[in-house]
Amino acid sequence: MRRVKDVEDKLSMTFEEHVSEKSMYGGSHALTTYLGPLWDSEKRIMRQINEHDKIKHVPSILKLFDEALANTYDHAIDCVNNNGILVRNDSKKKAPHMITKVAVTFDKATGVFSVENDGNGIPVEKTKEGQYICENLFTKERTGSKLTRDPYRTSLGLNGIGVKLVLILSEYVDIETHDEKFIYKQHFVGLKASPPDIQPRTDAGGPELTKLTFKPKYCRGNKNGYPLYTPKVQEDINNWIRTRLIFLSLSLNAVTRIEVTYNGKKVPFCAPTHVQHFFGTNDYFHFTVKAKDTTDVGYNKRHIVDLHVILVPEIDAADKVEFSAMNGAIMSKNKFLDGIIAKIAKYVQKHAGGQDVKITPAQVKSCFSTVMIGAVLDPQSSSQVKEDLITTENFNLKHYSINEDEIGKKTYRLIRDILADRLGDKNSKI
């Protein structure tokens, strides 16, 4: 009988136990050497980690920060791509409170993290089952703002798992959201929620906001409960968050103007005009491509997205800093990338005039690193599938380098000049 019970225990677990399994969703619970890009505060450039940095982190903890930051990006892009429409459960459409500010804090002494934005708040309304929408999104399995065709455009609605991961792997989570009429606050320990504190607004119709505050379980995964949150790890996490916020700021401001602050200070290089500082060059091109989602589960390949793209010349500072996404749906197996590069080549050829030169996708690849702006994802993290709608594969893009001798200086400059003339640093369309 004991063996049967053992088998039953292994085959059956709660949703919370399932999410808590090591490497199941958020990655390892152990200290791991960080291998990704790093913001160098002294040189003020993005560079690749080297053997002297010895950056340590806990992947499952960083995943929690990433989930919160990615939500902020998704919320901002929803406002831009959907004209700020917020769809409520009564099917009434509401004008947007476009996000203008994102405030992130991390208290190294306590390990508490928070992210706040001033976009539309989560509607303080109840679902058909009588549960408030905020609590429903946070605690109920397979709920999220993107699981329907007419979703709630909230800053914390992921595709069923993300925000629950934050709750389950944190000591506690506090949520505060302001909609048109109410201020809603709620405290969570795991998936258990305290009764919400709901107060009517004295300034009905005033500024809205959503703020998420949580403290990860830093001792998680240690049999002896040995604290992973040492002074060294404190500083490493701080550096990682600052690095991630550089990506977030660049991503957001490639699409719309948003001020990002970290512990009260403005994150550097927030505007597209500052991309030259970020990558160390004045030459970059930002444009939008309408493209079809080629992933196997992206609305049966009928999902058309606006993919925001930034091209920068290949330079040392940009080495392995590329990341890619398309408003939540990631390209699959580089097919998407190849199609976009071909589209760029065709565009350049079209505007080459009577010049006797043939522009190929390979030549375009040779001229630029390709940085595709979308959800802020970690290229070091493992693949993860969110429900049955969108796949979110994370990977490093191919690394392309300038080789003027190979493609010829004339062709190289032609590609550069045409893109600069037609696109410049504007949000143009191909």
N, C-alpha and C positions, 0 to 999 in steps of 0.2 A: 504493500500500500504506500509505503514511503516513496518508492521509486515513481509511482504514478503521480503522487503529489508533487515531487520534484519536477517531473515533466510538465505538469499543469502550470506550475509556477513559472517555468521557462517560456511556455507558450502563451501565457496570458499576463498582460500588464496594463495598467491604467494609461491613459493618454499622458499624464504627467510623468509617469515612470518611463514611458517610451521616449518622450522628448528629452528626458534627463540622461538617457543612455550615452555613454562616451562616444563621441564622434558621430552620433546619430544625426544631429542637425547642425549644431554649432561648432563642431570640431573638437579637438582634444581638450581635456581639462588640465593637462600638465603643462609645465613651463616648456616653451619651445623657442628656438632661435628664430628671430624674424629675418626674412630674406627679401622683403619688398623694398620699394623706394622710400626715401627718408628726406624730410625737409631739414636742410642744414641751416640752422639759425645764424651761424657765424658768416658763412659765405652767401647766405640768402638765396640759395638755389636748391632745386630738387636733385638728389643724387641717389645712386644705388648704394645699398648697404655693403660695407666691406668687413673683412675679418676683424678689424680693430673696433668696430662698433659694439659687438657683443650684445645686441638688443634682445632681451627676453620678453616673452609675452605668453598669455594663455589664450589660444585661439577661440575657445568658447566664450571667454569674457569679451574679447574684442568684437566678436560677432554681435554681442548685445548692443555695443555702441554703434556698430555699423547698421543694425536694423533700425535704430532710432534716427540716424542721419539719413538713411535711404528713404525713410518715410517722409522726411521733410522735403527731400528732392522730389519725390513722387507727387506730393501735395502741390508744390510750386508748379510743376510741369502740367499737372491736371488743370490748374487755373489758366495756363497759357494755351494749351492745346484744345481745351473745351470751353474757351471764352469765360472761364471762371464759373461755369454752371454748377451749382450744387443741387443734386436731386434728392429730395426727401421722400419719406415713406408715403406722403400724401400727394406725390407726383407734382408738387409745386416747385417751380424753378426759381432760384434765388440769385440775385446779382452777386458778383464776387467781392470778397475782401482779398485783393491780391496780396500775396506775401511781399513785404518790403524788408523785413528784418528776420534774421535767424540768430538766436543767442544760445551759445553752448557754454556750459560750465563744467569743470571737473575739479573737485576738491581733493588734492593729493593726500591731505591729512586723513580724510575719512573714506575716500574712494567713491564718493557720491557723484553721479553724473546727471546732467539735465540738458534738455534741448527744448527750446521754445520758439514758436513762430507766430506771426501776427496775421495769418490767413484765416479762412473760415474755420470756426470752431466746430466740434462734433455736435450735431443736433441734440439738444436736451429734450428728447422725446422717447417714448416707449415703443418697443416692437409689438407685433400682434400678440406675442406671448406674455406681454406685460413687463418685460425687462427693459431697462434703459439701454439705448443704443450703445453708449460707451462701454458699459459693463458687458454687453453682449459681444461686442467686437473683441474685448480683452479676454474673456473667459470661456466662451462657447466654442467647441471644436468646429473647424471648417467654416468659420465666419470670417469675413473680410470685405473691404470696400470694393474689391475688384473681382468678386465672384459672380457678379451679375452684369448684364448689359447696361443697366442704369444704376450705377453704384453711388453710394454715399461718397462724395469727394472729401474725405477726411484725411488728416495728416497721419493718422495712426492705423489706417486700415490696410493691412497687408493681406496676402492671399492665404489666410487661414492659419499660418504657423508663426510667422515672425514675432509679433508682439507677445504671443503666448510664451515663446522662448524667453523673452525678456522677463516675464513674470515668474516663470518656473525656475530660472537660473539666477534670480535675484533674491536678496533677503527681504526686500520690500519694493513696491512701486507706488508712486503717487501720480495721479493724473489730475490736471486742472484744465478745464476748457470753458470758454465763454462763447455762447452763441448770441443771437439777437436779443433774447429776453432773460436768459439765466446764466448764473455762474455755477458750474458743476465741479465738485471736488470729490475724489474717491481714493481710498487707500486699499492696496492689495498686498496680501502675503500669499505667494503662490497664486493659484487660480481662485483663491477665496477672497471675496470682496467685502469690505465693510459697507454699511448702508451709506449711500451717497449723501453728501452735504450740498443741497441745492438752494441757492438764494436768488431772488429776483434782482435784476439789474436796476440800479437807480438811473442809469444812462442807457435805456433801451435803444437798440440800434447803433450803439457806439462800437468802438474797436473790438474785434474778436481775437481770440488767441487759443493756442493749445500748448500745454507744457507737460512734459514727461520727465519725472525724476525717479531715479532708481539707484540701488546699491547692489552690485553683483555679489554673488557668493564666492569670495576670493579664496576660501579654504577648500572649495569643492574639489573632490578627486583625490584628496590626501587621506590615506587610511588613519594616520595619526593626527589629523587635523592641523598639520603644520601650516602656518599661514604663508600663502604665496605672495601676499601683499607686503613685500619688503620695500625699503626706501629705493632700492635699485629698480624694482618693478614699477613703483610709483612713477618714477621719472621716465621709464621706458614707455609706459602707457600714455603718459602726458605727451611725449614726443610723437607717438603713433597717432594720437587724436589730432594733434596739430597738423601732422602730415595729411591725414584724411580730410581735414577741413580745408586744406589747400585745394584738394581735388573737388570737394563740394562747392567751394566758392567759385572756382573756375567753371565748373559744370553749370551751376545756376546762372552765372552772369554771362555765359555764352548764349543764354536764351532770354533772360530777363534780368533787370537790375535788382539785386537783393544784397543787402549789407549783412555779412556774416561776422559775428564777433565770438571770441573765445576768452572766457574769464574777463569780460569787459573790454577787451582790446580788439580792434578791427583786424580780421584775418587779412594778410597782405595779398595784393594782386587779385582783387575781387572783380575787376572789370576785364572784358575781352581786350581792351586797349593795353592791358598789362601782361598779355600773354608773352610778349617779347622778354619781359623780365623773368617770367616763370621758366621759359625754355632757353633764355639767353640769346634770342634772335628777334629781329624786327619782322621777319618774313613768316606770316602765317595766314591761313585762309579759313574762313568760317562760312558754312553754307548749310542748307537744308535739302535733304533728298527724300522724296516720297518713295517708300519701298514696301514690299510685301514681306511679311514675316515668313521666313523659310523653315522655321522650326516645325517639328512634327506635330506639336500640340497647340500651336498658336492659332486658335479659332479655325482649325482645319485649313491653314494656309490662306485664309481670306482676310487676315488682319493687316490692314494698311497702316503704316506708322510714319510719322515725320521723324527722320533720323538726323539729329544735329551733328555735324562733322566739323572738326578742326584739323587742318593739315599743318604740320610744322616741318621745316627742314630737319633732316637727321643731324643731330649734334650729340656730343658726349653727354650733355646734361639731360638729354631726353632718353638716354639709354634705358630701356626696360621700364619706362614710366607710362607706357601706353595702357589704356584700359578701354573697354568697349561696352556699349549698351545701347538700347534703343527704346527709351521710355518704358522700361520694364521688361521688354522681350529681348533677349540676347541673341546675337547671331550664332548660327550653328555651323560648325565644321568649316568656317571661313568662306562658305559659299556667298554669304551676304557681302563680306568684304571684297571678294573678287568682283562681284557684280557692281559694286559702287566704284571701285577703281576703274573698271571698264567704262562706266558711265562718265567718269571724269575725263578719261582719255578721249572719248567720243566728243565731249564738250570742247576740249582743247583743240582737237582736230577741226571741228566745225568753225572755230574762230581763228584758225591759223592763216586764213586768207589764201593768197596765191603762193604761199611759201612751199617750196618743194621739200616737204618733210612729212613722214608718217609717224603719228603719235600712237604708241602701243601702251596697253596697261602695264607691261613690264617696265617701260620707261617712267611712267608715273610712279610706280612703286619705288623705283630707284632714286627718285627725287625727294621723297618725303617719308617721314614717320607718319602714321595715320592714327590720329587720336579721335575716337568717336565718343561724343558726349552723351551720357545717359545716366542711368542709376549709378550711384557711387559704389563700386564693387571692388573687392579685393582679388587681384589676379592670382594670389597665392591660395585662395580658398578652394575647396572642392566643389564639384557639381552638386546642384540641389534642384529638385523639381518641386514647384509649388502647385499643388492640386493638379487639375487636368487641363488648364488653360494655357499657361505660359511656362516655357522652360527657361531657367536662368543658369546657363552654363558660364563659368568663369574661366578665362584662359588668357594667356599672353598673346597679343597679336604678333604676327611675323615682324621681324626687325629688319627694316630696309635702310640702306645707307647710300649716301650720295657717291656716285662714281662718275665724274664728268668725263674721264677718258673713255669709259665704256659706252656711254650714250651720246657723247659729243657735247661740247660746250654750247653749240648753237641750239641743239634740241633742248638741252637742259634749261637754258635761259628763256627759250620760247615758252616752255611749259610754265615757268615761273612768271614770266611777263603777262601771259594771257590770263592766268588765274588772278594775278595781282590787279590787272586792269578791269576784269569782269567782276571779281568778287571782293578783293581787298579785305578789309576787316568787317564788312557788313554781313548781315544775315541774309545772304542771297540764296537763290534756289537754282538747282540744276535740273 
